[in-house]
Amino acid sequence: MHKAKALIISCIDFRIQRTLMRWLESSNYVGKYDHISIAGSLRDIVKPENEIYLQNLIRQLKISLDLHSPHEILVFDHQDCGGYASDNLIPNGLSKQEDFIRHKECAQKARYILFNEYEIKIPINFYYIDLLGNIESLI
């Protein structure tokens, strides 16, 4: 079995890709992770817009865990995310501080759901990327 250092879950938004890649490189993850890229990152864990979206996300997560046994899950959310805004879970146009707070609340819910409903047994770390390219820990 091939083992991954991490499972990365991030949004598809092109605005964060360069920042995310630089962070992964500087943190020595390049070539050592599985990657799920989906609009809104884990937003469908917290409030699925459609049951199919949730099922697909969980399927991808379980495949990574079963096949590559990553040591941790790293989730990257970002400021002004259209995936979260699509149903106003986190509306666009908030101040960075308010956006961060709302993402932190969603991250806490997602962590609880993943640990308790899906019985994830490895550490899950959540990060926030702002539109200036800064990354900080959410929880």
C-alpha positions in Angstrom: 0.0 0.0 0.0 1.2 3.5 -0.8 1.0 5.9 2.1 0.3 9.6 1.7 1.5 12.3 4.1 -1.8 14.1 3.8 -5.1 14.4 2.1 -5.6 18.0 1.0 -9.2 19.2 0.5 -9.4 22.6 -1.1 -11.7 24.8 -3.2 -11.4 24.9 -7.0 -11.1 28.7 -7.1 -8.2 29.7 -9.3 -7.4 32.7 -7.0 -6.0 30.5 -4.3 -4.1 27.9 -6.3 -0.7 29.7 -6.4 -0.8 30.5 -2.7 -1.8 26.9 -1.9 0.9 25.4 -4.0 3.6 27.6 -2.5 2.4 26.6 1.0 2.4 22.9 0.2 5.9 23.2 -1.3 7.3 25.2 1.6 5.7 22.7 4.1 7.2 19.7 2.2 4.0 18.2 1.0 4.6 18.2 -2.8 4.4 14.7 -4.2 3.2 13.3 -0.9 -0.6 14.0 -0.8 -3.9 13.1 -2.3 -6.0 16.1 -3.3 -9.7 16.7 -3.4 -10.5 19.9 -5.2 -14.2 20.8 -4.9 -16.2 24.1 -4.9 -16.4 25.2 -1.3 -14.0 22.7 0.0 -15.9 21.0 2.9 -19.1 23.2 2.7 -21.2 20.2 1.7 -20.3 18.4 4.9 -21.8 21.2 6.9 -24.8 22.0 4.7 -25.1 19.9 1.5 -26.7 21.8 -1.4 -27.5 18.4 -2.9 -27.1 14.9 -1.5 -25.1 13.8 -4.5 -22.4 16.5 -3.7 -22.1 15.1 -0.2 -21.9 11.5 -1.4 -19.3 12.3 -3.9 -17.1 14.2 -1.4 -17.4 11.4 1.2 -16.6 8.8 -1.6 -13.4 10.6 -2.5 -12.4 11.0 1.1 -12.9 7.3 1.9 -11.0 6.3 -1.2 -8.0 8.3 -0.1 -8.2 7.0 3.4 -8.6 3.4 2.3 -6.0 3.4 -0.4 -3.3 5.7 0.8 -3.8 6.0 4.6 -2.8 9.7 4.9 -1.5 10.8 8.3 -3.7 13.9 8.4 -6.3 15.9 6.5 -5.6 19.5 5.6 -8.6 21.6 4.6 -8.2 25.0 2.9 -11.1 27.4 2.8 -10.8 30.9 1.5 -12.1 34.4 1.6 -15.0 35.3 -0.7 -15.8 31.7 -1.6 -18.5 31.3 -4.2 -19.1 27.7 -3.1 -20.2 28.8 0.3 -22.1 31.8 -1.1 -24.1 29.8 -3.6 -26.8 29.4 -1.0 -25.7 32.1 1.4 -24.1 29.8 3.9 -21.3 32.4 3.9 -22.3 35.4 1.7 -19.8 37.1 -0.5 -18.8 40.7 0.3 -18.2 40.2 4.1 -15.2 41.9 5.8 -12.2 39.6 6.1 -12.8 39.3 9.8 -16.5 38.4 9.5 -15.7 36.0 6.6 -12.9 34.3 8.8 -15.3 34.0 11.7 -18.0 32.3 9.5 -15.4 29.9 8.0 -14.2 29.1 11.5 -17.8 28.2 12.6 -18.2 25.9 9.5 -14.8 24.3 10.1 -15.8 23.5 13.7 -19.1 21.9 12.4 -17.3 20.0 9.7 -14.7 18.6 12.1 -17.4 17.5 14.5 -19.3 15.8 11.7 -16.3 14.1 10.2 -15.1 12.7 13.6 -18.5 11.7 14.9 -20.7 10.8 11.9 -18.0 9.5 9.6 -15.6 8.3 12.3 -12.5 9.8 10.8 -9.6 8.8 13.1 -6.7 11.0 11.8 -6.1 14.7 12.6 -7.9 17.3 10.6 -6.5 20.8 10.3 -8.3 23.7 8.8 -6.7 26.8 7.1 -8.0 30.0 5.7 -6.5 31.7 2.7 -7.3 35.4 2.3 -7.4 37.3 -1.0 -3.9 38.8 -0.3 -2.4 35.3 -0.3 -2.0 34.8 3.5 -2.7 31.5 5.1 -3.7 31.1 8.7 -5.1 28.4 10.9 -8.9 28.3 11.3 -9.0 25.7 14.1 
